[in-house]
Amino acid sequence: MEIIKPQKIKKGDVVGVISPSTPVVSKQELSRGMKTLESMGFRPKLGPKALEVHASYQAGTREDRLSDLHAMFADDEVKAIFCTSGGYAAIQLLPDIDWDIIRKNPKVFMGYSDITTLLNPIHEKTGLVTFHGPMILGLDSETKGGKYTVRNFKNALTKGETGKLPAYTEWKVLKQGKTEGTLVGGNLNILLSLIGTPYEPKWDDKILFWEETDETIEGIDNYLWRLRLAKVFKKIDGMIVGKVTNICSIEEDNDKWAALEKPPVLEDVILRATEGFNFPILYNADFGHDVPSLTIPVGAKAKLDCPSPGRIGGVSLIEKYLE
């Protein structure tokens, strides 16, 4: 499929804000995020159904959320679409998304967490480059690392430059090697929900990036082995692990675990699950939940450079991803 590159957004552009998954739980955070968009020179436009609540955990009915998604893509005034927050309900939209509306009206579409459910299928079904990046709830330059997040957000969408992605922390090499491929990924748990469906990414020649939060080592180990059993590791050319935040202790789930030996560290879990595969692995890159975060174009060509285990590696975008 031909890759479709969205247009750069510029100062004065109208940008849409929708809620494809969970409801807006804090009007204050939403207001702060909208003001951050305005501070970058954009004019945010809230979707008609973006503040709806349905069945407690959904931002409006499925039809409401589909309507806002379609309307924002079809609206010629809107030059980019951002999501308020994640959740678990975005998967409900997939069967009835009108891919032609998106294909005929390509524009920046961004989110993370549950929005992973939309980022990758939109790219697979239409060829449009999408963006794994900040939600509007939480977009604030005054938080820790907020300036890094907002600066990368703006640069990625207004400039679309190639070159090495800037690091906020040190990105550690777990498995050495160099490779080039197309970026796909997002939240690990949400990616797994696409496996075996018509919306599963095509993994060949891809560099898989993933992050996770509020999970146990045991749970992440299980997720990675599910990827292995689905033969994802036989197809991808590289892996980038982002921030894995709020790892829960197994002992907290059940006191009986406290008497057993300590679980392995995450790095060892990743290496064991990918044992026998030679693709390079970069660890602790700056993207994830509630952390200083890059904006990463899904569908863009990238180069992964992992010199040797324990050293610092990097990722470079090697092809323009915006028009």
ZADO-1210 file (C-alpha; in nm, 4 decimals, padded with zeros to 6 digits):
<atoms>
<atom x="00.0000" y="00.0000" z="00.0000" code="MET" pos="1"/>
<atom x="00.1213" y="00.3490" z="-00.0818" code="GLU" pos="2"/>
<atom x="00.2267" y="00.5474" z="00.2226" code="ILE" pos="3"/>
<atom x="00.0227" y="00.8652" z="00.2771" code="ILE" pos="4"/>
<atom x="00.2066" y="01.1454" z="00.4556" code="LYS" pos="5"/>
<atom x="-00.0111" y="01.4035" z="00.6314" code="PRO" pos="6"/>
<atom x="00.0484" y="01.7731" z="00.5867" code="GLN" pos="7"/>
<atom x="00.2564" y="01.9636" z="00.8400" code="LYS" pos="8"/>
<atom x="00.0473" y="02.1692" z="01.0750" code="ILE" pos="9"/>
<atom x="00.1308" y="02.5346" z="01.1227" code="LYS" pos="10"/>
<atom x="00.0558" y="02.8289" z="01.3452" code="LYS" pos="11"/>
<atom x="-00.3083" y="02.9304" z="01.3200" code="GLY" pos="12"/>
<atom x="-00.4332" y="02.5866" z="01.2124" code="ASP" pos="13"/>
<atom x="-00.7496" y="02.4424" z="01.3612" code="VAL" pos="14"/>
<atom x="-00.6850" y="02.1098" z="01.5371" code="VAL" pos="15"/>
<atom x="-00.9583" y="01.8697" z="01.6430" code="GLY" pos="16"/>
<atom x="-00.9846" y="01.7114" z="01.9884" code="VAL" pos="17"/>
<atom x="-01.1937" y="01.3943" z="02.0311" code="ILE" pos="18"/>
<atom x="-01.2516" y="01.1165" z="02.2866" code="SER" pos="19"/>
<atom x="-01.2521" y="00.7797" z="02.1027" code="PRO" pos="20"/>
<atom x="-01.2244" y="00.5746" z="02.4209" code="SER" pos="21"/>
<atom x="-01.2704" y="00.6764" z="02.7849" code="THR" pos="22"/>
<atom x="-01.4539" y="00.9851" z="02.9137" code="PRO" pos="23"/>
<atom x="-01.2784" y="01.3066" z="03.0103" code="VAL" pos="24"/>
<atom x="-01.2329" y="01.2669" z="03.3853" code="VAL" pos="25"/>
<atom x="-01.0833" y="01.6093" z="03.4540" code="SER" pos="26"/>
<atom x="-01.2139" y="01.9240" z="03.2895" code="LYS" pos="27"/>
<atom x="-00.9219" y="02.1076" z="03.4506" code="GLN" pos="28"/>
<atom x="-00.6646" y="01.8848" z="03.2762" code="GLU" pos="29"/>
<atom x="-00.8527" y="01.9172" z="02.9486" code="LEU" pos="30"/>
<atom x="-00.8503" y="02.2961" z="02.9802" code="SER" pos="31"/>
<atom x="-00.4781" y="02.2916" z="03.0559" code="ARG" pos="32"/>
<atom x="-00.4098" y="02.0746" z="02.7517" code="GLY" pos="33"/>
<atom x="-00.6205" y="02.2963" z="02.5246" code="MET" pos="34"/>
<atom x="-00.4303" y="02.6002" z="02.6496" code="LYS" pos="35"/>
<atom x="-00.1030" y="02.4232" z="02.5740" code="THR" pos="36"/>
<atom x="-00.2227" y="02.3713" z="02.2161" code="LEU" pos="37"/>
<atom x="-00.3089" y="02.7407" z="02.1982" code="GLU" pos="38"/>
<atom x="00.0355" y="02.8338" z="02.3325" code="SER" pos="39"/>
<atom x="00.1861" y="02.6497" z="02.0343" code="MET" pos="40"/>
<atom x="-00.0218" y="02.8652" z="01.8000" code="GLY" pos="41"/>
<atom x="-00.2979" y="02.6135" z="01.7214" code="PHE" pos="42"/>
<atom x="-00.6737" y="02.6637" z="01.7492" code="ARG" pos="43"/>
<atom x="-00.8281" y="02.3601" z="01.9228" code="PRO" pos="44"/>
<atom x="-01.1799" y="02.2509" z="01.8265" code="LYS" pos="45"/>
<atom x="-01.3558" y="02.0095" z="02.0616" code="LEU" pos="46"/>
<atom x="-01.5621" y="01.7333" z="01.9027" code="GLY" pos="47"/>
<atom x="-01.9400" y="01.7613" z="01.9666" code="PRO" pos="48"/>
<atom x="-01.9411" y="01.4327" z="02.1605" code="LYS" pos="49"/>
<atom x="-01.5976" y="01.4621" z="02.3238" code="ALA" pos="50"/>
<atom x="-01.7393" y="01.5265" z="02.6716" code="LEU" pos="51"/>
<atom x="-02.0087" y="01.2574" z="02.6647" code="GLU" pos="52"/>
<atom x="-02.0174" y="00.9677" z="02.9124" code="VAL" pos="53"/>
<atom x="-02.1776" y="00.6310" z="02.8434" code="HIS" pos="54"/>
<atom x="-02.1819" y="00.3163" z="03.0583" code="ALA" pos="55"/>
<atom x="-01.9302" y="00.4754" z="03.2969" code="SER" pos="56"/>
<atom x="-01.6123" y="00.3891" z="03.1001" code="TYR" pos="57"/>
<atom x="-01.7013" y="00.5092" z="02.7482" code="GLN" pos="58"/>
<atom x="-01.6851" y="00.8644" z="02.6124" code="ALA" pos="59"/>
<atom x="-02.0306" y="00.8475" z="02.4619" code="GLY" pos="60"/>
<atom x="-02.1880" y="00.5611" z="02.2728" code="THR" pos="61"/>
<atom x="-01.9953" y="00.3789" z="02.0041" code="ARG" pos="62"/>
<atom x="-02.1946" y="00.5727" z="01.7453" code="GLU" pos="63"/>
<atom x="-02.1092" y="00.9047" z="01.9158" code="ASP" pos="64"/>
<atom x="-01.7383" y="00.8313" z="01.9101" code="ARG" pos="65"/>
<atom x="-01.7433" y="00.7109" z="01.5494" code="LEU" pos="66"/>
<atom x="-01.9330" y="01.0235" z="01.4493" code="SER" pos="67"/>
<atom x="-01.6690" y="01.2523" z="01.6014" code="ASP" pos="68"/>
<atom x="-01.3844" y="01.0558" z="01.4415" code="LEU" pos="69"/>
<atom x="-01.5411" y="01.0671" z="01.0961" code="HIS" pos="70"/>
<atom x="-01.6486" y="01.4303" z="01.1289" code="ALA" pos="71"/>
<atom x="-01.3002" y="01.5494" z="01.2245" code="MET" pos="72"/>
<atom x="-01.1389" y="01.3704" z="00.9295" code="PHE" pos="73"/>
<atom x="-01.4048" y="01.5035" z="00.6914" code="ALA" pos="74"/>
<atom x="-01.3818" y="01.8621" z="00.8209" code="ASP" pos="75"/>
<atom x="-01.1591" y="02.0573" z="00.5799" code="ASP" pos="76"/>
<atom x="-01.0957" y="02.3226" z="00.8447" code="GLU" pos="77"/>
<atom x="-00.9351" y="02.0691" z="01.0808" code="VAL" pos="78"/>
<atom x="-00.5678" y="02.0002" z="01.0042" code="LYS" pos="79"/>
<atom x="-00.4877" y="01.7519" z="01.2842" code="ALA" pos="80"/>
<atom x="-00.6761" y="01.5321" z="01.5309" code="ILE" pos="81"/>
<atom x="-00.5711" y="01.4724" z="01.8908" code="PHE" pos="82"/>
<atom x="-00.7275" y="01.2445" z="02.1517" code="CYS" pos="83"/>
<atom x="-00.8173" y="01.3438" z="02.5059" code="THR" pos="84"/>
<atom x="-00.7235" y="01.0160" z="02.6784" code="SER" pos="85"/>
<atom x="-00.6982" y="00.6390" z="02.6507" code="GLY" pos="86"/>
<atom x="-00.9019" y="00.3620" z="02.8145" code="GLY" pos="87"/>
<atom x="-01.0232" y="00.0313" z="02.6672" code="TYR" pos="88"/>
<atom x="-01.3135" y="00.1188" z="02.4382" code="ALA" pos="89"/>
<atom x="-01.1454" y="00.2313" z="02.1155" code="ALA" pos="90"/>
<atom x="-01.1526" y="-00.1240" z="01.9781" code="ILE" pos="91"/>
<atom x="-01.5323" y="-00.0930" z="01.9476" code="GLN" pos="92"/>
<atom x="-01.4881" y="00.1538" z="01.6625" code="LEU" pos="93"/>
<atom x="-01.2810" y="-00.0653" z="01.4309" code="LEU" pos="94"/>
<atom x="-01.5559" y="-00.2630" z="01.2516" code="PRO" pos="95"/>
<atom x="-01.7353" y="00.0498" z="01.1308" code="ASP" pos="96"/>
<atom x="-01.4606" y="00.2999" z="01.0603" code="ILE" pos="97"/>
<atom x="-01.4992" y="00.4421" z="00.7110" code="ASP" pos="98"/>
<atom x="-01.1440" y="00.4001" z="00.5851" code="TRP" pos="99"/>
<atom x="-01.2238" y="00.5947" z="00.2673" code="ASP" pos="100"/>
<atom x="-01.3007" y="00.9082" z="00.4688" code="ILE" pos="101"/>
<atom x="-00.9565" y="00.8845" z="00.6275" code="ILE" pos="102"/>
<atom x="-00.7819" y="00.7964" z="00.3024" code="ARG" pos="103"/>
<atom x="-00.9403" y="01.0887" z="00.1174" code="LYS" pos="104"/>
<atom x="-00.8794" y="01.3375" z="00.4009" code="ASN" pos="105"/>
<atom x="-00.5344" y="01.2529" z="00.5355" code="PRO" pos="106"/>
<atom x="-00.4217" y="01.4516" z="00.8369" code="LYS" pos="107"/>
<atom x="-00.2222" y="01.4137" z="01.1573" code="VAL" pos="108"/>
<atom x="-00.3865" y="01.1717" z="01.4023" code="PHE" pos="109"/>
<atom x="-00.2281" y="01.1244" z="01.7452" code="MET" pos="110"/>
<atom x="-00.2623" y="00.9447" z="02.0777" code="GLY" pos="111"/>
<atom x="-00.1141" y="00.6639" z="02.2864" code="TYR" pos="112"/>
<atom x="-00.2274" y="00.3918" z="02.5301" code="SER" pos="113"/>
<atom x="-00.5676" y="00.2632" z="02.4042" code="ASP" pos="114"/>
<atom x="-00.5360" y="00.4856" z="02.0963" code="ILE" pos="115"/>
<atom x="-00.2762" y="00.2279" z="01.9853" code="THR" pos="116"/>
<atom x="-00.5922" y="00.0412" z="01.8782" code="THR" pos="117"/>
<atom x="-00.6531" y="00.3090" z="01.6148" code="LEU" pos="118"/>
<atom x="-00.3015" y="00.4241" z="01.5216" code="LEU" pos="119"/>
<atom x="-00.1879" y="00.0943" z="01.3738" code="ASN" pos="120"/>
<atom x="-00.5092" y="-00.0114" z="01.1931" code="PRO" pos="121"/>
<atom x="-00.5455" y="00.3356" z="01.0390" code="ILE" pos="122"/>
<atom x="-00.1940" y="00.3038" z="00.9011" code="HIS" pos="123"/>
<atom x="-00.2499" y="-00.0560" z="00.7837" code="GLU" pos="124"/>
<atom x="-00.5869" y="00.0087" z="00.6190" code="LYS" pos="125"/>
<atom x="-00.5142" y="00.3470" z="00.4582" code="THR" pos="126"/>
<atom x="-00.1360" y="00.3928" z="00.4445" code="GLY" pos="127"/>
<atom x="-00.1625" y="00.7123" z="00.6515" code="LEU" pos="128"/>
<atom x="00.1286" y="00.7840" z="00.8849" code="VAL" pos="129"/>
<atom x="-00.0156" y="00.8253" z="01.2360" code="THR" pos="130"/>
<atom x="00.1497" y="00.9478" z="01.5550" code="PHE" pos="131"/>
<atom x="00.2144" y="00.7862" z="01.8910" code="HIS" pos="132"/>
<atom x="00.2325" y="01.0862" z="02.1201" code="GLY" pos="133"/>
<atom x="00.0785" y="01.2839" z="02.4048" code="PRO" pos="134"/>
<atom x="-00.2902" y="01.3021" z="02.4901" code="MET" pos="135"/>
<atom x="-00.4529" y="01.6376" z="02.5547" code="ILE" pos="136"/>
<atom x="-00.5168" y="01.5388" z="02.9163" code="LEU" pos="137"/>
<atom x="-00.1627" y="01.5602" z="03.0453" code="GLY" pos="138"/>
<atom x="-00.0186" y="01.7854" z="02.7747" code="LEU" pos="139"/>
<atom x="00.1504" y="02.0409" z="02.9991" code="ASP" pos="140"/>
<atom x="00.4930" y="02.1988" z="02.9634" code="SER" pos="141"/>
<atom x="00.5098" y="02.2680" z="03.3386" code="GLU" pos="142"/>
<atom x="00.5228" y="01.9037" z="03.4487" code="THR" pos="143"/>
<atom x="00.8503" y="01.7136" z="03.4929" code="LYS" pos="144"/>
<atom x="00.9925" y="01.6698" z="03.1454" code="GLY" pos="145"/>
<atom x="00.6946" y="01.8608" z="03.0063" code="GLY" pos="146"/>
<atom x="00.9068" y="02.0991" z="02.8041" code="LYS" pos="147"/>
<atom x="01.0790" y="01.8027" z="02.6353" code="TYR" pos="148"/>
<atom x="00.7390" y="01.6453" z="02.5574" code="THR" pos="149"/>
<atom x="00.5812" y="01.9636" z="02.4211" code="VAL" pos="150"/>
<atom x="00.8901" y="02.0613" z="02.2216" code="ARG" pos="151"/>
<atom x="00.9047" y="01.7195" z="02.0534" code="ASN" pos="152"/>
<atom x="00.5291" y="01.7236" z="01.9954" code="PHE" pos="153"/>
<atom x="00.5506" y="02.0575" z="01.8140" code="LYS" pos="154"/>
<atom x="00.8674" y="01.9786" z="01.6197" code="ASN" pos="155"/>
<atom x="00.7389" y="01.6408" z="01.5018" code="ALA" pos="156"/>
<atom x="00.4158" y="01.7872" z="01.3632" code="LEU" pos="157"/>
<atom x="00.5314" y="02.1239" z="01.2295" code="THR" pos="158"/>
<atom x="00.8740" y="02.0286" z="01.0926" code="LYS" pos="159"/>
<atom x="00.8768" y="01.6537" z="01.0388" code="GLY" pos="160"/>
<atom x="01.2538" y="01.6455" z="01.0253" code="GLU" pos="161"/>
<atom x="01.4645" y="01.3375" z="00.9711" code="THR" pos="162"/>
<atom x="01.7591" y="01.2601" z="01.1961" code="GLY" pos="163"/>
<atom x="01.8317" y="01.1155" z="01.5381" code="LYS" pos="164"/>
<atom x="01.5515" y="01.1277" z="01.7933" code="LEU" pos="165"/>
<atom x="01.6531" y="01.3362" z="02.0953" code="PRO" pos="166"/>
<atom x="01.6867" y="01.1518" z="02.4263" code="ALA" pos="167"/>
<atom x="01.5783" y="01.2815" z="02.7667" code="TYR" pos="168"/>
<atom x="01.7277" y="00.9814" z="02.9492" code="THR" pos="169"/>
<atom x="01.9858" y="00.7182" z="02.8497" code="GLU" pos="170"/>
<atom x="01.8624" y="00.4544" z="02.6051" code="TRP" pos="171"/>
<atom x="02.0346" y="00.1256" z="02.6851" code="LYS" pos="172"/>
<atom x="02.1256" y="-00.1467" z="02.4360" code="VAL" pos="173"/>
<atom x="01.9932" y="-00.4902" z="02.5352" code="LEU" pos="174"/>
<atom x="02.0873" y="-00.6688" z="02.2126" code="LYS" pos="175"/>
<atom x="02.3331" y="-00.5262" z="01.9633" code="GLN" pos="176"/>
<atom x="02.2890" y="-00.4695" z="01.5934" code="GLY" pos="177"/>
<atom x="02.1892" y="-00.2177" z="01.3305" code="LYS" pos="178"/>
<atom x="01.8759" y="-00.2299" z="01.1217" code="THR" pos="179"/>
<atom x="01.6296" y="-00.0242" z="00.9213" code="GLU" pos="180"/>
<atom x="01.2555" y="-00.0712" z="00.9100" code="GLY" pos="181"/>
<atom x="00.9121" y="00.0826" z="00.9423" code="THR" pos="182"/>
<atom x="00.7951" y="00.1835" z="01.2898" code="LEU" pos="183"/>
<atom x="00.4847" y="00.0173" z="01.4348" code="VAL" pos="184"/>
<atom x="00.3760" y="-00.0138" z="01.7947" code="GLY" pos="185"/>
<atom x="00.2356" y="00.1477" z="02.1057" code="GLY" pos="186"/>
<atom x="00.1020" y="-00.0003" z="02.4278" code="ASN" pos="187"/>
<atom x="00.1971" y="-00.3679" z="02.4527" code="LEU" pos="188"/>
<atom x="-00.1286" y="-00.4978" z="02.5990" code="ASN" pos="189"/>
<atom x="-00.3370" y="-00.3076" z="02.3443" code="ILE" pos="190"/>
<atom x="-00.1204" y="-00.4298" z="02.0545" code="LEU" pos="191"/>
<atom x="-00.1905" y="-00.7866" z="02.1643" code="LEU" pos="192"/>
<atom x="-00.5646" y="-00.7249" z="02.1313" code="SER" pos="193"/>
<atom x="-00.5127" y="-00.6784" z="01.7558" code="LEU" pos="194"/>
<atom x="-00.3375" y="-01.0128" z="01.6999" code="ILE" pos="195"/>
<atom x="-00.5547" y="-01.2575" z="01.5078" code="GLY" pos="196"/>
<atom x="-00.7929" y="-00.9836" z="01.3926" code="THR" pos="197"/>
<atom x="-00.8183" y="-00.8187" z="01.0496" code="PRO" pos="198"/>
<atom x="-00.6491" y="-00.5153" z="01.2064" code="TYR" pos="199"/>
<atom x="-00.3267" y="-00.6836" z="01.3150" code="GLU" pos="200"/>
<atom x="-00.0177" y="-00.5022" z="01.1828" code="PRO" pos="201"/>
<atom x="00.1868" y="-00.6665" z="00.9102" code="LYS" pos="202"/>
<atom x="00.5048" y="-00.7315" z="01.1048" code="TRP" pos="203"/>
<atom x="00.7511" y="-00.8003" z="00.8231" code="ASP" pos="204"/>
<atom x="01.0349" y="-00.5466" z="00.7943" code="ASP" pos="205"/>
<atom x="00.9055" y="-00.3558" z="01.0964" code="LYS" pos="206"/>
<atom x="01.0727" y="-00.2075" z="01.4020" code="ILE" pos="207"/>
<atom x="00.8361" y="-00.2751" z="01.6924" code="LEU" pos="208"/>
<atom x="00.8214" y="-00.0130" z="01.9680" code="PHE" pos="209"/>
<atom x="00.6250" y="-00.0727" z="02.2866" code="TRP" pos="210"/>
<atom x="00.5610" y="00.0584" z="02.6377" code="GLU" pos="211"/>
<atom x="00.3554" y="-00.0597" z="02.9339" code="GLU" pos="212"/>
<atom x="00.2257" y="00.0554" z="03.2716" code="THR" pos="213"/>
<atom x="00.0622" y="-00.0842" z="03.5875" code="ASP" pos="214"/>
<atom x="00.1606" y="-00.4428" z="03.5130" code="GLU" pos="215"/>
<atom x="00.3592" y="-00.7174" z="03.6876" code="THR" pos="216"/>
<atom x="00.6811" y="-00.8709" z="03.5577" code="ILE" pos="217"/>
<atom x="00.4800" y="-01.1917" z="03.5217" code="GLU" pos="218"/>
<atom x="00.2230" y="-01.0133" z="03.3059" code="GLY" pos="219"/>
<atom x="00.4808" y="-00.8530" z="03.0770" code="ILE" pos="220"/>
<atom x="00.6566" y="-01.1878" z="03.0403" code="ASP" pos="221"/>
<atom x="00.3252" y="-01.3392" z="02.9318" code="ASN" pos="222"/>
<atom x="00.2641" y="-01.0591" z="02.6795" code="TYR" pos="223"/>
<atom x="00.6058" y="-01.1068" z="02.5210" code="LEU" pos="224"/>
<atom x="00.5631" y="-01.4815" z="02.4920" code="TRP" pos="225"/>
<atom x="00.2274" y="-01.4260" z="02.3235" code="ARG" pos="226"/>
<atom x="00.4102" y="-01.2156" z="02.0646" code="LEU" pos="227"/>
<atom x="00.6651" y="-01.4946" z="02.0274" code="ARG" pos="228"/>
<atom x="00.3949" y="-01.7607" z="01.9804" code="LEU" pos="229"/>
<atom x="00.2210" y="-01.5377" z="01.7249" code="ALA" pos="230"/>
<atom x="00.5521" y="-01.5458" z="01.5308" code="LYS" pos="231"/>
<atom x="00.5937" y="-01.1706" z="01.5537" code="VAL" pos="232"/>
<atom x="00.9598" y="-01.2102" z="01.6511" code="PHE" pos="233"/>
<atom x="01.0259" y="-01.4120" z="01.3344" code="LYS" pos="234"/>
<atom x="00.9149" y="-01.1166" z="01.1233" code="LYS" pos="235"/>
<atom x="01.0295" y="-00.7934" z="01.2883" code="ILE" pos="236"/>
<atom x="01.3742" y="-00.6455" z="01.2312" code="ASP" pos="237"/>
<atom x="01.4158" y="-00.4604" z="01.5602" code="GLY" pos="238"/>
<atom x="01.2584" y="-00.3664" z="01.8937" code="MET" pos="239"/>
<atom x="01.2455" y="-00.0435" z="02.0933" code="ILE" pos="240"/>
<atom x="01.1246" y="-00.0694" z="02.4519" code="VAL" pos="241"/>
<atom x="00.9954" y="00.2545" z="02.5992" code="GLY" pos="242"/>
<atom x="00.9204" y="00.3329" z="02.9624" code="LYS" pos="243"/>
<atom x="00.7602" y="00.0545" z="03.1636" code="VAL" pos="244"/>
<atom x="00.6091" y="00.2440" z="03.4561" code="THR" pos="245"/>
<atom x="00.4491" y="00.1405" z="03.7852" code="ASN" pos="246"/>
<atom x="00.5589" y="-00.2215" z="03.7687" code="ILE" pos="247"/>
<atom x="00.3484" y="-00.3966" z="04.0318" code="CYS" pos="248"/>
<atom x="00.5006" y="-00.6447" z="04.2724" code="SER" pos="249"/>
<atom x="00.3743" y="-01.0022" z="04.2409" code="ILE" pos="250"/>
<atom x="00.3783" y="-01.0169" z="04.6216" code="GLU" pos="251"/>
<atom x="00.1173" y="-00.7412" z="04.6369" code="GLU" pos="252"/>
<atom x="-00.1276" y="-00.9557" z="04.4437" code="ASP" pos="253"/>
<atom x="-00.1041" y="-01.2503" z="04.6801" code="ASN" pos="254"/>
<atom x="00.0850" y="-01.2928" z="05.0061" code="ASP" pos="255"/>
<atom x="00.1876" y="-01.6486" z="04.9199" code="LYS" pos="256"/>
<atom x="00.4311" y="-01.5129" z="04.6599" code="TRP" pos="257"/>
<atom x="00.6295" y="-01.3335" z="04.9300" code="ALA" pos="258"/>
<atom x="00.7997" y="-01.6571" z="05.0365" code="ALA" pos="259"/>
<atom x="00.9256" y="-01.7330" z="04.6866" code="LEU" pos="260"/>
<atom x="01.2391" y="-01.6041" z="04.5191" code="GLU" pos="261"/>
<atom x="01.2367" y="-01.2548" z="04.3733" code="LYS" pos="262"/>
<atom x="01.1139" y="-01.2252" z="04.0125" code="PRO" pos="263"/>
<atom x="01.3676" y="-01.1431" z="03.7393" code="PRO" pos="264"/>
<atom x="01.4311" y="-00.7880" z="03.6286" code="VAL" pos="265"/>
<atom x="01.2528" y="-00.6664" z="03.3168" code="LEU" pos="266"/>
<atom x="01.5655" y="-00.6657" z="03.1002" code="GLU" pos="267"/>
<atom x="01.6147" y="-01.0391" z="03.1638" code="ASP" pos="268"/>
<atom x="01.2490" y="-01.1134" z="03.0886" code="VAL" pos="269"/>
<atom x="01.2810" y="-00.9363" z="02.7508" code="ILE" pos="270"/>
<atom x="01.6032" y="-01.1167" z="02.6616" code="LEU" pos="271"/>
<atom x="01.4625" y="-01.4594" z="02.7530" code="ARG" pos="272"/>
<atom x="01.1417" y="-01.4055" z="02.5572" code="ALA" pos="273"/>
<atom x="01.3406" y="-01.2980" z="02.2480" code="THR" pos="274"/>
<atom x="01.6137" y="-01.5611" z="02.2834" code="GLU" pos="275"/>
<atom x="01.7127" y="-01.7101" z="01.9491" code="GLY" pos="276"/>
<atom x="01.6246" y="-01.3996" z="01.7502" code="PHE" pos="277"/>
<atom x="01.8998" y="-01.1673" z="01.6340" code="ASN" pos="278"/>
<atom x="01.7222" y="-00.8361" z="01.5960" code="PHE" pos="279"/>
<atom x="01.8655" y="-00.5425" z="01.7957" code="PRO" pos="280"/>
<atom x="01.6808" y="-00.4275" z="02.1080" code="ILE" pos="281"/>
<atom x="01.6951" y="-00.0785" z="02.2573" code="LEU" pos="282"/>
<atom x="01.5648" y="-00.0292" z="02.6118" code="TYR" pos="283"/>
<atom x="01.4271" y="00.2641" z="02.8151" code="ASN" pos="284"/>
<atom x="01.3527" y="00.5014" z="02.5273" code="ALA" pos="285"/>
<atom x="01.1544" y="00.8138" z="02.6113" code="ASP" pos="286"/>
<atom x="00.7915" y="00.7288" z="02.5424" code="PHE" pos="287"/>
<atom x="00.5172" y="00.5790" z="02.7583" code="GLY" pos="288"/>
<atom x="00.2536" y="00.6645" z="03.0163" code="HIS" pos="289"/>
<atom x="00.2877" y="00.9913" z="03.2092" code="ASP" pos="290"/>
<atom x="00.6563" y="01.0387" z="03.1324" code="VAL" pos="291"/>
<atom x="00.8651" y="01.2808" z="02.9252" code="PRO" pos="292"/>
<atom x="00.7652" y="01.1478" z="02.5870" code="SER" pos="293"/>
<atom x="00.8624" y="01.1603" z="02.2221" code="LEU" pos="294"/>
<atom x="00.6152" y="01.1850" z="01.9383" code="THR" pos="295"/>
<atom x="00.6771" y="00.8800" z="01.7156" code="ILE" pos="296"/>
<atom x="00.5395" y="00.8482" z="01.3606" code="PRO" pos="297"/>
<atom x="00.3787" y="00.5070" z="01.3018" code="VAL" pos="298"/>
<atom x="00.4611" y="00.4074" z="00.9449" code="GLY" pos="299"/>
<atom x="00.7807" y="00.6113" z="00.9167" code="ALA" pos="300"/>
<atom x="01.1126" y="00.4619" z="00.8107" code="LYS" pos="301"/>
<atom x="01.3719" y="00.4489" z="01.0888" code="ALA" pos="302"/>
<atom x="01.7203" y="00.3227" z="01.1649" code="LYS" pos="303"/>
<atom x="01.7993" y="00.1470" z="01.4930" code="LEU" pos="304"/>
<atom x="02.1598" y="00.1643" z="01.6134" code="ASP" pos="305"/>
<atom x="02.2560" y="-00.0629" z="01.9038" code="CYS" pos="306"/>
<atom x="02.6389" y="-00.0751" z="01.9287" code="PRO" pos="307"/>
<atom x="02.6847" y="-00.3313" z="02.2099" code="SER" pos="308"/>
<atom x="02.4958" y="-00.4483" z="02.5222" code="PRO" pos="309"/>
<atom x="02.5039" y="-00.1978" z="02.8039" code="GLY" pos="310"/>
<atom x="02.6061" y="00.0930" z="02.5848" code="ARG" pos="311"/>
<atom x="02.3888" y="00.3807" z="02.4701" code="ILE" pos="312"/>
<atom x="02.1943" y="00.3333" z="02.1457" code="GLY" pos="313"/>
<atom x="01.9761" y="00.5518" z="01.9307" code="GLY" pos="314"/>
<atom x="01.6959" y="00.5761" z="01.6765" code="VAL" pos="315"/>
<atom x="01.6972" y="00.7933" z="01.3656" code="SER" pos="316"/>
<atom x="01.4145" y="00.8797" z="01.1284" code="LEU" pos="317"/>
<atom x="01.5553" y="00.8330" z="00.7784" code="ILE" pos="318"/>
<atom x="01.2671" y="00.9451" z="00.5597" code="GLU" pos="319"/>
<atom x="01.0346" y="01.2443" z="00.5711" code="LYS" pos="320"/>
<atom x="00.6956" y="01.1537" z="00.7128" code="TYR" pos="321"/>
<atom x="00.5101" y="01.4838" z="00.6546" code="LEU" pos="322"/>
<atom x="00.4270" y="01.6704" z="00.3342" code="GLU" pos="323"/>
</atoms>
